[in-house]
Amino acid sequence: MNEKIKQALIDIVGAKNYTDDLIDMVSYSYDGSQHKHRPTCAVWPETSQHVSEVLVLANVEKIPVVPRGAGTGLSGMAIPVKGGIVLDLSHMNAILKISIEDRLAVVQPGVVYADLEKVLLPHGFFFPPDPASGTVATLGGNVATNAGGLKGAKYGTTRDYVLGLQVVLPDGRIMRTGSKAMKSVSGYDLTRLFVGSEGTLGVVTEITLKINPKPTATSTALATFNNLDDAGQAISQIMYSGIIPSALEILGRHTILAINQNTDLNLPEVDAMLLVETDGYTQQETDYQIQKVIEVFAKNNPREIKQAQTEEEAQELWIARKSAYGVLARIKTHFVLEDVTVPMANISNLLKGVEAIAEKHNLQIASYGHAGDGNLHPQILYDGYDPDEVQRVETACADLFQLAIDLEGTLTGEHGIGLSKASYMTLEHDPVAMDVMRTIKKGFDPNNILNPGKMALEG
Amino acid sequence: MNEKIKQALIDIVGAKNYTDDLIDMVSYSYDGSQHKHRPTCAVWPETSQHVSEVLVLANVEKIPVVPRGAGTGLSGMAIPVKGGIVLDLSHMNAILKISIEDRLAVVQPGVVYADLEKVLLPHGFFFPPDPASGTVATLGGNVATNAGGLKGAKYGTTRDYVLGLQVVLPDGRIMRTGSKAMKSVSGYDLTRLFVGSEGTLGVVTEITLKINPKPTATSTALATFNNLDDAGQAISQIMYSGIIPSALEILGRHTILAINQNTDLNLPEVDAMLLVETDGYTQQETDYQIQKVIEVFAKNNPREIKQAQTEEEAQELWIARKSAYGVLARIKTHFVLEDVTVPMANISNLLKGVEAIAEKHNLQIASYGHAGDGNLHPQILYDGYDPDEVQRVETACADLFQLAIDLEGTLTGEHGIGLSKASYMTLEHDPVAMDVMRTIKKGFDPNNILNPGKMALEG
C-alpha cells in the first residue's frame, strides 16, 4: 500500500488497527476453501463510521475492499483475490440488545454465533440456523453467506431470521434496512438483498435478528439401508408422513467406511444411513413424530433401526454424523467440501450420480448431508500436491454441478458461490438473471471495489 | 387507447382478452382501498409470452402497465393511477405441479389462495400465510404484496415460502429466479426482491412455493382484561414463556363494543381481549402450550379466562375475532383498515396511542390485530361524504404512522405501501435507503411503465 493511503487508513482506524505485516497478510490470504491470495493490508474497524471512511477512501482510490468475519467460508468469498484492503470486522463484536419480549437480538457483525447462543440459552431461546462452524463463524459472515445448518429442513436459514440491517454502501453512505417489527412490507426488501450477497454490495455493521424459543424435547432414530433406492424412498415417504423432522441427515457408504476406519463406532457398512431428530415441547409430541419416521423406515427394507431411549443414546447416534467432516478431512492432504442441493425426491439420484462421478474420475468422494432439505455435502478427498489429481477434482466438480442442475437443483445450498463456483453461475442462472444481478452490482458499486472477482458479477 | 395500440394489444392477446368497455374500466378503477382511477384498457394474458409482448409494446410506447390479481389489496397498489393498461392475471390460474415429496407447489399467479388450499388439504399439507382475503385473493397478489395473516407469529409471511419465480421484466425479457431446492445461496436473492415489490419491478408469471404439513391438533383459549396494561404484560410474558402460539390475537374495547352491538355474542365490555391458539401434532403438545398461556393470563388480572374444550367451542371463540372486520365495515359509509406493526412489547402502547388519536380527531377507531407479531389493524370508520371527516381521517392516519415509527415499528406489516402510504415512506426509511430503492427501480424499469405512482419510487 502506498504511504499516502497507508497513512490515511491509519488516520481513520488508528495505528493499532492497521497491519501490513507479512505474517498477517499470509493469514488473510486463506479462508476455509482451497483458494489463497494475499491482501495489501488489513484494518480492524471499531465503528460504522470507521467502515464508512475506509470505503470512501477506497472508492476514491479504487482499491478493492474485502469484508471478513472469521474466514470459515468454504467457497473463497473472503479471499482478497484482487489484493487491496481486508476489512476484518471481528472487533465489532458487541451484542447490543436482547429483547425476549420482542423476540429479537441486535448484534454487531463480529459476534461469534456460539457467543450469541450462550447469551440466549438462559432465556430458553436460540438462533436456529445452527451452522456447523458456529463455534467460530461470525454472525456477519452468517448474514453475508446466508448460512444454514443441520436444522434447515424445519427452521430455514439465516435469511429467515434477519429483520433488519445497518449497511455501509461502497460510497460510504450508511443506511438502515428492515425493521425491529417481526414483519414489514414497507418498500423493497433490501434486507434480504444483502443477505447472501457475499460482501459485494455493502458492509453490514449491525444486524437485527429474530430469535426462537428453544424446543424442550427431542426424539432421535437411525436406520441403515443396504441400497440407496430404499433410503431415497424413505426420505420421500417421511415428507408424505405429515411431519417435518428438525434434522434428517444422510450418510453415504464411503462416509460410513471412513468413519469405521478412523473411529470405534463400528457402523454397519451399508449404502446409506439416515439419522432423524424430531423436536417439540413434550415427549409425546416428539415420540409421535419419531414413530411416523420409524414406520417409514420399517417399510423400506432397513438393515437396522435404532431409536435412542435416552439423551446419551441420542448423542451417540449423532457422533457418527458429526465426526464425518473431521474424519474425512484427515484422510488425504486436501479436500473440497461441496454442497449441491436438489429437490428432496432427487437426493438418492444425486448420491448415485456422485458415486458415478467418483468412479469416472478415479477419486475418493464421501457424501453426507441434510436430506431433509435436499442438501448433500460430497467431500472430495485428494492429494493437492499431485497436479493430475487436482485437475481431476476440478473436472469432477464441474460434473457435480451439472448433475445438480440436471436434477433441478442448485450449485450451493449453504456455502455460497464465492470464487469456487463463480464460473458455474451461468449453468444455473439464465442470461437475463445474470444481467439483472450485474445491473444491481453496478448500481450499488460502480467502481467494483467491494469483494471483486466473486459471484461472476463482472462477466 | 389509440387505435394502433389497441390493435397491437388485440394482436397479442386476442380480441376476447382485450377490453376498454366503460363498465370494465370502472371495475378496474377500484381495489380494496378507498382510492380509484380508471385505466384506458385491460388485457387478460394467457401466457408469459403474452405478458412479455404486452410489456415490450408498453415499454416502447411508454404506457403505464398495472398488474392485477383479485384486487383485494388494501393500500391501492392495483389502482391504475396514471391510466394505461391493466394486466389482469386472473386467467393464468393453473396449478402446474404439486410435489409433496419435494414439499413444493408450482402455480400460475392467478390461482386463488383457497383453491391451492383445497388441492393441498387431501395430502395433509397447507400454504401457511393464510391471508384473511384468502378465499378471493390470488397467489400472484400474495407474492406482489408479501401477504400475511393470522398465523404470522409462528409461520411468517408469503416471503418465507417463495422458492422461485418466473418474472417478465419491463422490457419483456423473461427470467427465472430461485430454485426448486428448499434452499439456495446461489447469487443475489432476486426472488425476495420481487416479493412485496407491488408490481413495480416485473410481472410474476409462475411461482414455486414451499408448502408445510398441516398440524393435526390445536388448543384455543381466550382472556379478557379490564385494562390495556394487563393485556400488554400478558403478551410480553407469553413471549417469555418459551412457546410461539400459532395465533395470538388482540381485540380492543371499541371492536368489542361494535361486535356486541351487531351480534348476539355478548362479549364482556372490557379494554382488551386476547385470543390464543397453539398447534402441533398431539393434544398433549397443544395443551402443554395453552396451559403456559393460561398461567400467564391468570397472573395479569384477567376479568375472565375461557378454554375451548371442543373444536366447536374453539370455533365459537374465533367468531368474535373473525366477525370484527365485517361488523365494523357496516357501521359507517366508509372505513380505512390500517396495519401498523411494532415490536411486540409496544403493542399496548400502540393501542393506547390509537385511542388518543381517535379522541384528538373525534373519530371512531376500532382496533384488533395480530399481537403475536405486533401487527395492529386500527379500522377507522367515517362518513366519506363529509369532507371535514375525510380530512380528519387523513390527519389521523398521519398521526398513526408517526406513532408506529416512534414505537420502533413499520408503516405496514402486511397490507403494503401502494398509494395509501407512499407519501409516508420517508418517515420510515432514511434518505439513503430511499435512494437505493429508487436506483433499483430505475435499473429495472427505466421508463417507469410498471405500476407508476406507487411506493414513492419517483420522488
Interface residues (C-beta under 8 A of the other chain):
Chain A: S99 I100 E101 D102 R103 L104 H123 G124 F125 T145 N146 G148 G152 A153 G156 T157 R159 D160 L169 R173 I174 M175 R176 T177 S179 K180 A181 M182 K183 S184 V185 S186 G187 Y188 D189 L190 R192 L193 V195 G196 S197 L201 N212 P213 K214 T216 I235 S236 Q237 M239 Y240 S241 G242 I243 I244 G280 Y281 T282 Q284 E285 Y288 Q289 T341 V342 P343 M344 A345 N346 D373 G374 N375 E408 G409 T410 L411 T412 G413 E414 H415 G416 I417 K421 M425 E428 H429 D430 V432 A433 V436 M437 T439 I440 G443 F444 M455
Chain B: S99 I100 E101 D102 R103 L104 H123 G124 F125 T145 N146 G148 G152 A153 G156 T157 R159 D160 L169 R173 I174 M175 R176 T177 S179 K180 A181 M182 K183 S184 V185 S186 G187 Y188 D189 L190 R192 L193 V195 G196 S197 L201 N212 P213 K214 T216 I235 S236 Q237 M239 Y240 S241 G242 I243 I244 G280 Y281 T282 Q284 E285 Y288 Q289 T341 V342 P343 M344 A345 N346 D373 G374 N375 E408 G409 T410 L411 T412 G413 E414 H415 G416 I417 K421 M425 E428 H429 D430 V432 A433 V436 M437 T439 I440 G443 F444 M455
